[in-house]
C-alpha cells in the first residue's frame, strides 16, 4: 500500500511538472512579415472558397478579418502581397506599388506567431530522422500545391481588389491621404469594371475608406453626387451591403454640413436593408436617425434609436462611437424630462468624456439655472465640437420649469423679484411671462397677483381627503368585473356557425365521414 501511494504521488508530481512546463513554454516569435503573410494566406483561401461557392458569407468573413490584418500591415508585407497575389499584367499594379514604396515607416519588432504559424513551426522543428524522406516528399507536395494556389489567385480579381483595399487602409493609417484617395478611387473603378457579386463587399469597403479620406481632407461636399449615384446603382443590383454602407455615408455627409432636412428626406424615401447588412452598419444607421429625430423634436423615437445604437455597437471596442452615442442619448433623455442613471457617466473609458454632460444633468435635476449657465460657458467649445450645443440650449426651459416647481412647493407667497433672483433670470418682466406660461401649461398650480407683483401658490390638498381614491378603485374593480364577465360568456356560449342543431343520425353520419377521411389521410402518409 505504501508503495502504491508513493507511485501515485510520483505520477501526480509528474503531471504537475508537465503542466508547469506547458504553462512556462515561451511564445514562438517569428518575423512580422511571415506572420502577416500567413494571415493573408488564410484570407485568400476564404476568398477562393467564396468565389468557388458564390456564397456572400465567406466574403463577410474576409471583411471581418481585415481588422486583424490591419495591425500586421507594413511596407514589406504589402510589397510581398502585391508580388504574390496581383498579376504583373494588372493595370493598377504600377500605381499601387509606387504608393507603397513612397511610404516611410519605422522598423517593427518580432511578433508572436498566430496559432497556425506556431503549429507549422513546431511541426517543422521536430523531424524524425527515420521519416526524413517522407517529410521531404510531403514538403515537395505542399510546395507544388502552394504554387498552384498562388497561380490560381493571380487570376481571381477579388484577390487583387482585396490587396488594394489593404494598401488603401495602410496609406490612411500612415496619413498619406492623397495617395489613399487615389488608391481607393482606382479600387472602385477596377471593382466596378468586373461587375461580380462577390466583389460587392470589397467595393462597399472601398467606398467607405474613400469617403473617410475625402472627409479628412475637407472635400466631403464634392462627393455627395457620386455617393447618390453609387447608391442608385447598388439599389438596382440588389446589393444590400452596398446600400447599407452608402446610405450611412450619405447621412453622415448631410449631418456634417447640418443638412437635416435633406437627411430626413433621404431617410423617409429609403429603407435600411437589415437582411445582409452588418451589425456595425445598423448601429451607425440608428445613431444617424436618432440625431435627425432629436433635431426635429421627436425625442421619444430619437431616444429609442440611440439606445439601440449603443446596444448594437461593439462592447469591447468602438469606444469613440459609444462615447458619441451616449452624449446624444443623455441630452435627449433630459429633453424628455427624465434623469439618466448615474451609472451611465461612470462607464469604463467614458468618465472624462461625459463629465461636462454630468454637470448639465446635475443642473437640470436641481433646477439651478446659474449652474447650467456656468456649465455652458465652461464647456461651450466641447459641446459645439460634439454638435450637441443646439440641443443643450433647449434644456434651459427644463431647468426653469424644475426650479419653478421647487419654488411653488416651498413658498405659498413669493414676490416675482425673488423668483427672478432664485432662477437667475434677466428681468422681472421676463419672470412674469415665464411664470404665466408655466401656469397656463399646468406645470405649477399658482396665480399671479399683478397689484402686489407676487406669485401665490395654491394649497396642495391631501388627495385622500377627497373622493378621488374611491373613484379610481371603483374604475379598476369595474374593469376587472367586466373582463371576468366576458371570459365567462366566452367559455359558456361558444359560437355556433350552424343554423340549427343536427340530429343524432346526422351526427353519426358526420363522424363516419370524418373517420373515413382520417383513414385515407393515414394511408397517404404511409405511401
N, C-alpha and C positions, 0 to 999 in steps of 0.2 A: 504493500500500500504506500509505504514511504517513497519507494522508487517511482511508482506511478505519479504521485503528487509532484515529485521533482521533475519528471519528464513533462508534466502538464505545465508547470511553471516555466520550464525552459522554452516550451512551444509558445507560451503566451509572451514571454520576453522577446522571442524571435519575431513574433508578429508585430509587437510594439516597435522594435528596431526597424523592421521593414517599413512600417507606416511612417516612422520618423524620417527614414531615408527618402521615402517618396515625397514627404512634405518639404524636406530640405533640398530637394532636387532643384538646381538652378534653372532659370528660364533660358530657353535657347535663343541666342541673339544671332540675327542674320543681317545681311546688308539690306537697308530700306528699299533699294531698287528691286531686289529679289522678292521681298515681302509684297511690295505693291504689284509686281507683275503676276505673282500667284493669285492675288485677289482679283486682278483684272482678267486673268485667265478664267476664273470661276464665273465672272460676269459674262464673258464672251461665250462660255459654254451654255449659259442660260439664254443668251440671245440666239444662239444656234437652235436651241430647243424651241424657242418662241417662233422663230421663222419656219421651222420644220412643221410644228403642230398648229401654227397660226392661232395661238392662244394668247390673249392680252394679259392674262395673269402672270405669265413668265416675264413679260416686259415690265409689268408693275414691280416684280421682284428686282429686276435690274435697276430700275429707278430708285428703289429703296436702298440699294447697295451703294449709291453714289455718295451718301453721307459718310460711309466708312472709307470709301476710296479717296474722298476729298482730303482726309487727314494724311494720306500717304503720297499725295502728288508732289512731284518735284520736276525739275528741268530734265534730269536724266531719265526719269520714269516716262515722261511724255514723249521724249525723243525716241526711246526704245519702243514705246507703244505705237507711235506713228510708223516706225520702221517695220514692226511686226504685223500690224492689223490694217494698215492702209496701203492700198495698191500704189506702186510708183507711177502708174498712169493716171491716177486721180487728178482732176483739175484743181483740187484745193490743197494738195499736199505741199506745194512750194510755199504758199502763203502761210499755212499753219505752222510749218517748220520755222519760217522766218519769225513769226510771233513768239514761238517758244525760245528760240535762240537769242532773241532780244531781251530776255528776262535775266536779271542778275539776282542770284539768291545766295544765301549763306549755306555753309556746309551743314549737313544733317548727321546726327548720331545714329548708331545702330539701334534697331528696334527689336522688340520681342517678336518672334515668329508667330504667325497665325497658326491655328490648330492644324490645318492641312500641311503647312510648310514644316512645322516641327515634326510631324509624323513622318514626312518624307525624309527629313534629315536623319532622324533616329533610325529609320529603316536602312538608309544607305550607310550609316555609321557601323552597324553591326552586320558584318558579312561573313557568312560561314565559308571557310576555305574549300570545304568539300563541294559546296554548291556554287562555286565561283563561275563555272561555265554556264550554269542555268541562269545565274544572275546577269551575266553578260548578254545572254540571249534575250532575257526579259528587257534589259535596258535598250538593246537594239530595237526590239519590237516597240517599246514605248517611244523611242525617238522617231521611228517611222510613223507611228500614229500621231505624234505631235506635229511632225512635218506635214502630214496630210491635213490635220486640223487647221494649222496656220494657213496652208494654201487655200483651204475652203473658206476661211474667214476673210481672205482678201477679196473674194467675190461677193460678199454679203454687204450691202450698203448700210445696214443697221450698225455693223461694227465700226465702219468709218465714221458715221454720224455720232456714235457714242464716244469715240475717242475725241472727236472735235468738240463735243459737249464738255468733256473733261478739260480740254485746253481752255475753253471759254471760262469755266469756273476757276481754273488756276490763274488766268490773267485777271479776273475780277478780284480774287483774293490778294494778288500782288499789286493791285491798284493801277494796272495798265488798262485804263478804262477804254481809251480809243481803240486799242488793239482788240480788246474784248468785244466791243461793239462790232468791229469789222468781222471778227471770227464768228460771232453769233449770227450776223446777217448772212454770212456765207453758209452757215449751217442751215438756216431757214430756207434759203434758196435751193440748196442741194437736196434737202429733205422733201421739199415740195415737188421737185422735178421727178422723183421716183413714184409718188402717188401710191404708197403702200400703207396698208392699215397698221402693220407692225411698226411703222415709223411714227405713228401719231403721238405716242407718249414722249419720244425724244424731241419731236417738233414742239410740243407744248412746253417742255422744259427749256428749249431754245428760246421761245418767245418770252418766257419768264425772266431768264437772265439777260436777254436783250433789253427788255423794258427796265429792269433794275439798273443796268449800266447807263441807259439813257436818263433815268431819274437822277442818278448820282452826278451826271454831267450837266444837269439842269435843262435837258431837252425833252422833257416829258410831253410838253404841249405839241411837239412835232409828230408824235407817233400815234395820236388818237385816231386819225382816219385809217391808218394802216391796221390798228388793232380792231376797229369796227369791220373792216373788210375781211380780216382773218376770222373774226367771229362768225360772219355770214358764211364763209367757206366751211368752217367746222360744223355749222348747223346743217348745211346741205349734205355733208358727208356723214352725218350722224355720229360725229366724233365727240362723245360725251366728255372725255377727259380734256380735250382741247377746248370745248365750250366752257367747262368749269374754270379752267385756268385763265382764258381770255376774258370771261365775264368778271372775274375778280380783278384782273389787270385794268379793265375799263372803269370799274367802280373806284379802284384806288386812284386812277388818274383823275377822275372827276372830283373826288374828295380832296385831292392835293390842291386843286385850284378853287375849292369851295363852291363847286358847281352842283349844289344839292338838288336843284330842280331836274337837271339832266340825268343825274344819278337815279333819282326816284322814277323818272320816266323809263329809263333803261330797266330798272328793277321790276316795274309793273308790266313791261312789254315782254319780258323774258322769264324763263323759269330755270332754276338751278337743277342740273341733271344729277340727282342723288344716286343713280344706279352704279356707274363705274367710277365716279369721282372719288378721290381720296379723302380721308377724314380731315386732313390739313386744309384742303381747299374748301370743304364745307365749313370748317371753323372760321376761315377768312371771310367767307360769304356772310355768315351770321354776324360777324363783327361789323362788316361794312353796312349791312342792313340795319343793325342796331344803331349805328351812328346816324344814318339817314332818318330813321324814325324818331330819334331823340331830338333832332333839329326841327322836325315837323310836329312837335308836341305830342307825339304818340308814345308816351312814356311807358305804358304797360307793355306794348309789343317790343319796344326797344330794350327794356329790362330783361324780358324773356329771351330775346335773341342774344344779348350779351352774356347772360348766364349760360346758355347753350354753347356759345363760343368758348367760354372759359372751361367748360366741362369737356369739350371735344378736343381742345388743344393738348399737345403732348405734355404730360405732367412732369417728366424728368428732364425736359429740355424746353426750348422756345420760351425762355424766361422773359425776354423783351416783349413778345406778343402777349403773354399773360399779364404783364405789368400794364400795358396799354389797355387791355380789355377791362381790367379791374378799375382803372382810373375812370373810364366812362361809366362803368357799372355803378360805382359808388355815387357819382353825381346824379345819374338817372334815378337811383333809388331814393336819394334825398329829394329830388323833384317830385317823386311820388308821395312824399310825406312820410316815408319810412326812414328809420335809422339803421345803417348797416351794422352787422355784428363786429365786435372788437377784434375777433379772430381774423377778419379779413385783412386788417392792417398789420398783423404780426406774422404773416406767412414768410417762410424762408426765402431770403433774397429780395423781398419786396418792402421791407420796413422803411428804408431810406427813400425809396421812390414814392411811397404812399404817405409819407409824413405830412406834406402840405395838405393833402386831402383829408387827413385825420384832423388837422386844425379847423378846416372848413366844417367838417362833420360835427366837431365839438361846439362850434359857434352856432350851428343850426339847431342842435339838440337843446342848448341852453337858451337860445333866443337872444344872444348877445350880438347886437349889430356892430358894436365897436370892435370886438374880436374878429368879426367877419371882415370888416374893412381893413384891419391890420394884416390879416392873413392874405387878403387880396393884394395889398401893397407890397408885402414882403415876398410873395411867391407869384406875382403877376407875370413875370417873364417865363416862369416854369409852366404856368397854365396856358400861356399863349403858344409856347413851343409844343405843348401836348395837344393843342387845339381844343381845350375844354373851357377856355375863358368865357366864351359866349354862353355856355350852359351854366357856368358858375354865377354869372351875373344875374340869371333868373332866380337864383336862390335867395336873393335879397328879400323878396316878398315872403318867402317861407320863414326867414329869420324874424321879420317884423310880426308876422302872424303868431309865431310861437311866443315872442315877447309880450304881445298884447294879451294873449291867453293867460299868461302868468300874472300880469298886472290886474286883469279883470278878476282873477281868483283871489288875489291878495288884498285888493282895495275895493271898498264899496263906493268911495267917492274920491276922485283924484283930479287935479287940475290938468289941463292939456299941456301946460308948460312943463309939469313934472314928467308927463308921459313922453314929451319931446326929449327931455334930458335923459331919461332912462333908456330910450330907444336910440339915442344919438342921431335924431333926425335933423333936417336942415332948419326948419322953421315951424312955428306953432300952426300956421295956416296949412302946411303940408300934413301936419299931425292930425288936424281936424278932418281933412279929406280922407286920410288913410283909415282913421277910426270909423268914420261914417261908412266907408266901403266895406270894412270888416263886419260892421253891424248888419249891413244890408245882405252880405253873403252868408250870414249866420255863423261866422267864426266866433264871435263873442256875443253874449246876451247883455246888452247895456244900452244906455241912452246918453245923448249929449245935451247938456244944458247950455245953450248959447249965451244966455244972460250972464251966468257966472263963469262961463268958459271951462266947464268941468265935464268929466265922464263919470256917469253914475252906473254902477253895476247893479243888475237886478239880483234879488236874493235867490240863492240856489236852494230850491225846495228839496226836501227829502222825498225821493220818488216813492218810498214805501208808505208815505202818509196819504198817497193818492190811490185811485182805483186802477192805475196802470198795471201793476203786477197781476191783479185779478183778471184783467182783460187779456193779458199775454198768456196766463195759464189756461184760460178758457179757450183761447185760439188754438193752443197746442193740443189740448185734450180733444177738441172738436176735430182737428186734423187726424189724430190717431184713431178716433172712433169711426170717422169716415173711411179711412183706409181699411179698418177691420171689417166694416160692413161690405165694402167692395170685395174683399177677399172671400168672405163667407158666400156672397152671391155667386162669385166665380166658381166656387167649389160645388155648390148645391145645384146650380142650374147651368149645366153645360149647354153650349149652343147646339141646337138640333136643326140640321140642314134639311131634313125630310119634312114634307107637309103633313104626314100622318104616320102613326105607329104601324110597323109591319106586323103581320100576323105570325103565329108560331110556324105555320107551314112555309111562309116566305122566308122566315129566319133560317129554317133548316136548309132550304134550297140555297140561300146565300152562303151559308157556311160550307155546304158541299162544294159549291163552285170555287170558293176560296181555297179549300183543301186540294182540289184538283189543280188549281193554278200553282200552288206551292210545290206539289209533286212534279209538275212539269219544269218548274224552275230548278229543282234539285237535280233532275235528270240532265238538264242543260249544263249545269255546273260540273257534273261528273264527266260529261263529254269534253 
